[in-house]
Amino acid sequence: SHALAAPNFDRAAHLMELAAAGIRRNRQDFMMHAWLKELPADVIRRSPVLSVFRGFMLLTVGELDGVEPHLADAERALAAAPAGADSPWTDIEEFQILPASIAIYRASLAQARGDVAGTTAHARHALDLAGPGDHFVRGAGTGFLGLAAWAQGDVSTALQAFGQASASLHAAGNRVDELSTTVIIADLWLAAGRPGRARQLLDRALAVAAALGESAARATAELHVGLGEIDCEAGDADAAEAHLHAASGFVEHGPMIESRYRWFVATALLAQAQGDPVRAIECLEQAEPLFRPGFFPEVRPIAAMKARIWIEQGQLTQAADWAREWDISATDDPGFLGEFNQLTLVRLHLARHRAAAQQAQAGTVPARQLETIVGPLLERLAAAAEASGRDGSLLEIRMLTALVHDAQGHRGPALAALGSAFAEAPEPEGCVRLFLAEGAPMLALLHDAARDGTANPEAAIPKAAGDHAARLLSLAHPQANAAHPGRGPASNPAASNPGGMGTGKLSTGGMGTEPLSERERQVLRLLGSELGGPAIAGELFISYNTLRTHAKHIYTKLGVTDRRAAVRSARERGLL
């Protein structure tokens, strides 16, 4: 900073080069990024080390077109550099691995553009350039091979690659990257249908991160987010909220450049499960511009996640607009990167069919599409998932197959498909939200599966599957257990909160109207404070307009017209 203030830019650049290896090792990228902004462009171009870092900086902020020119600058500076003792970079650790680093960042650029073959080729080139002791290069290169395998849905190969990458990063002293890699490994175990294994790995890594203290704060936040997603799926809203709260400070103020988006995604999943779709959509919209495809394959597109919320809420026009805008078709190649989109499309077809059936139009086009389009699509997706060992995908595909059979009036095959989904999944007990999010139609199937067990020869539901169905019902909204599951949202109170989380945890204080959602309770608590509206919105990470929408809902449910009356009524009812 003194050299920059002088200004002695050549001296400052040399000091940055000396610091580069330590900054990379400890993931203090934000520090290098801030320094580079102070240097003239020609000074950066003359330094191959700083040219590479500048390209990496652009990669982290999503400016992909600017990356390759800086990597080319680095190669030109390398070619022009004097060799041996005359080189000005003989004492720069980062300079020694620069050709391999350039290959790694080109692999990242290919990854960002969906070029799996290019990702693999550049990663292998980096490994070819690495010496036996170049552990960072080996860790990063092997990691990109793992990302390429993941993008193709090859979970087994990806797990093997990331196991090697983690060991190499440990040997290199890159503890933050090593711990962050655990989140990716956990994602792969989730794809393999093993949420228990994923949780075990994240818990273990979190203990290591806690022992490392502040130096691993970034990884600690990432691990909390990963655990929050698993808890949300398992139906434990309180645990999920605790993990996300633990990560929130670092997400807001720390340098989690490429993984910050994930906190907003996890928070959206929790809000959706708690019956707050407005908050969920808002979080996903905050996540969208933060996603960096150069670091993760887009296996769960945020636009499709928003479409799933619209489908749950019956906003089928918006969901159809998503499918049209992104050109999602049931005839697309069933590759892994398209799987999430296509399974979202299946849900859209199901919702259209149910809407038509409710209007006594079951013989129209939406009904025929289940048989001619959706059924064959699910068969192709199941074959691809089974061939790649993605049991997590298979569980979802078989669940949707059961719903498609049921929508066509084929109750026996529907129950058989549901029983197969439970029986063949390695750890079905970790998947709660996946089933309960489907609302009343799934609750009806679960009711029959739990009742029949092995007594129904047509359904052939094994006892273990019946027991699991009963467990899922017990985790649904309490009202769902008292009501007979119906065939549409209006016939089952649980449909208003299909995730079964949040609305049953606090007393409604004798309210005769719809109970408050978890987000509305949070708003209500802050309405009882001395904070003004903008400050409350900031506290909850929502816009002021969204806060006003929540407040209006609260006033309606409490039968009041202003903030003071809402607080007074809430205290009388025991809500505060």
Secondary structure as the mmCIF struct_conf table of DSSP 4:
data_model
#
loop_
_struct_conf.conf_type_id
_struct_conf.id
_struct_conf.beg_label_comp_id
_struct_conf.beg_label_asym_id
_struct_conf.beg_label_seq_id
_struct_conf.end_label_comp_id
_struct_conf.end_label_asym_id
_struct_conf.end_label_seq_id
HELX_RH_AL_P HELX_RH_AL_P1 HIS A 2 ALA A 5
TURN_TY1_P TURN_TY1_P1 ALA A 6 PRO A 7
HELX_RH_AL_P HELX_RH_AL_P2 PHE A 9 ARG A 25
TURN_TY1_P TURN_TY1_P2 ASN A 26 ARG A 27
HELX_RH_AL_P HELX_RH_AL_P3 ASP A 29 LEU A 36
TURN_TY1_P TURN_TY1_P3 LYS A 37 GLU A 38
BEND BEND1 LEU A 39 LEU A 39
HELX_RH_AL_P HELX_RH_AL_P4 ALA A 41 ARG A 46
HELX_RH_AL_P HELX_RH_AL_P5 PRO A 48 THR A 60
TURN_TY1_P TURN_TY1_P4 VAL A 61 GLY A 62
HELX_RH_3T_P HELX_RH_3T_P1 LEU A 64 GLY A 66
HELX_RH_AL_P HELX_RH_AL_P6 VAL A 67 ALA A 80
BEND BEND2 ALA A 81 ALA A 81
HELX_LH_PP_P HELX_LH_PP_P1 PRO A 82 ALA A 83
HELX_RH_3T_P HELX_RH_3T_P2 GLY A 84 ASP A 86
TURN_TY1_P TURN_TY1_P5 PRO A 88 ASP A 91
HELX_RH_AL_P HELX_RH_AL_P7 GLU A 93 GLN A 96
TURN_TY1_P TURN_TY1_P6 ILE A 97 ILE A 97
HELX_RH_AL_P HELX_RH_AL_P8 LEU A 98 ALA A 112
TURN_TY1_P TURN_TY1_P7 ARG A 113 GLY A 114
HELX_RH_AL_P HELX_RH_AL_P9 VAL A 116 LEU A 129
TURN_TY1_P TURN_TY1_P8 PRO A 132 GLY A 133
HELX_RH_AL_P HELX_RH_AL_P10 HIS A 135 ALA A 151
TURN_TY1_P TURN_TY1_P9 GLN A 152 GLY A 153
HELX_RH_AL_P HELX_RH_AL_P11 VAL A 155 ALA A 172
TURN_TY1_P TURN_TY1_P10 GLY A 173 GLY A 173
HELX_RH_AL_P HELX_RH_AL_P12 ARG A 175 ALA A 191
TURN_TY1_P TURN_TY1_P11 ALA A 192 GLY A 193
HELX_RH_AL_P HELX_RH_AL_P13 PRO A 195 LEU A 212
HELX_RH_3T_P HELX_RH_3T_P3 GLY A 213 ALA A 216
HELX_RH_AL_P HELX_RH_AL_P14 ALA A 217 ALA A 234
TURN_TY1_P TURN_TY1_P12 GLY A 235 GLY A 235
HELX_RH_AL_P HELX_RH_AL_P15 ALA A 237 HIS A 253
BEND BEND3 GLY A 254 GLY A 254
TURN_TY1_P TURN_TY1_P13 ILE A 257 SER A 259
HELX_RH_AL_P HELX_RH_AL_P16 ARG A 260 ALA A 273
TURN_TY1_P TURN_TY1_P14 GLN A 274 GLY A 275
HELX_RH_AL_P HELX_RH_AL_P17 PRO A 277 ALA A 287
HELX_RH_3T_P HELX_RH_3T_P4 GLU A 288 LEU A 290
TURN_TY1_P TURN_TY1_P15 PRO A 293 PHE A 295
BEND BEND4 PHE A 296 PHE A 296
BEND BEND5 VAL A 299 ARG A 300
HELX_RH_AL_P HELX_RH_AL_P18 ILE A 302 GLU A 312
TURN_TY1_P TURN_TY1_P16 GLN A 313 GLY A 314
HELX_RH_AL_P HELX_RH_AL_P19 LEU A 316 GLU A 325
TURN_TY1_P TURN_TY1_P17 TRP A 326 ASP A 327
TURN_TY1_P TURN_TY1_P18 ALA A 330 THR A 331
BEND BEND6 ASP A 332 ASP A 332
HELX_RH_AL_P HELX_RH_AL_P20 PHE A 336 GLN A 358
TURN_TY1_P TURN_TY1_P19 GLN A 359 ALA A 360
TURN_TY1_P TURN_TY1_P20 ALA A 362 GLY A 363
BEND BEND7 THR A 364 THR A 364
HELX_RH_AL_P HELX_RH_AL_P21 VAL A 365 GLN A 369
HELX_RH_PI_P HELX_RH_PI_P1 LEU A 370 VAL A 374
HELX_RH_AL_P HELX_RH_AL_P22 GLY A 375 ALA A 387
TURN_TY1_P TURN_TY1_P21 SER A 388 GLY A 389
HELX_RH_AL_P HELX_RH_AL_P23 ASP A 391 ALA A 407
TURN_TY1_P TURN_TY1_P22 GLN A 408 GLY A 409
HELX_RH_AL_P HELX_RH_AL_P24 ARG A 411 GLU A 424
BEND BEND8 PRO A 426 PRO A 426
HELX_RH_3T_P HELX_RH_3T_P5 PRO A 428 GLY A 430
BEND BEND9 VAL A 432 VAL A 432
HELX_RH_AL_P HELX_RH_AL_P25 ARG A 433 LEU A 436
TURN_TY1_P TURN_TY1_P23 ALA A 437 GLU A 438
HELX_RH_AL_P HELX_RH_AL_P26 ALA A 440 ASP A 452
TURN_TY1_P TURN_TY1_P24 GLY A 453 THR A 454
BEND BEND10 ALA A 455 ALA A 455
TURN_TY1_P TURN_TY1_P25 PRO A 457 ALA A 460
HELX_RH_AL_P HELX_RH_AL_P27 LYS A 463 LEU A 475
BEND BEND11 ALA A 476 ALA A 476
HELX_RH_AL_P HELX_RH_AL_P28 PRO A 478 ALA A 482
BEND BEND12 ALA A 483 ALA A 483
HELX_LH_PP_P HELX_LH_PP_P2 HIS A 484 PRO A 485
BEND BEND13 ARG A 487 GLY A 488
HELX_RH_3T_P HELX_RH_3T_P6 PRO A 489 SER A 491
HELX_RH_3T_P HELX_RH_3T_P7 PRO A 493 SER A 496
BEND BEND14 ASN A 497 ASN A 497
TURN_TY1_P TURN_TY1_P26 PRO A 498 GLY A 499
BEND BEND15 GLY A 502 GLY A 502
TURN_TY1_P TURN_TY1_P27 THR A 503 GLY A 504
BEND BEND16 LYS A 505 LEU A 506
TURN_TY1_P TURN_TY1_P28 GLY A 509 GLY A 510
BEND BEND17 GLY A 512 THR A 513
HELX_LH_PP_P HELX_LH_PP_P3 GLU A 514 SER A 517
HELX_RH_AL_P HELX_RH_AL_P29 GLU A 518 LEU A 527
TURN_TY1_P TURN_TY1_P29 GLY A 528 GLY A 528
BEND BEND18 SER A 529 GLU A 530
HELX_RH_AL_P HELX_RH_AL_P30 GLY A 533 GLU A 539
TURN_TY1_P TURN_TY1_P30 LEU A 540 PHE A 541
HELX_RH_AL_P HELX_RH_AL_P31 TYR A 544 LEU A 558
TURN_TY1_P TURN_TY1_P31 GLY A 559 GLY A 559
BEND BEND19 THR A 561 ASP A 562
HELX_RH_AL_P HELX_RH_AL_P32 ARG A 563 GLU A 572
TURN_TY1_P TURN_TY1_P32 ARG A 573 GLY A 574
#
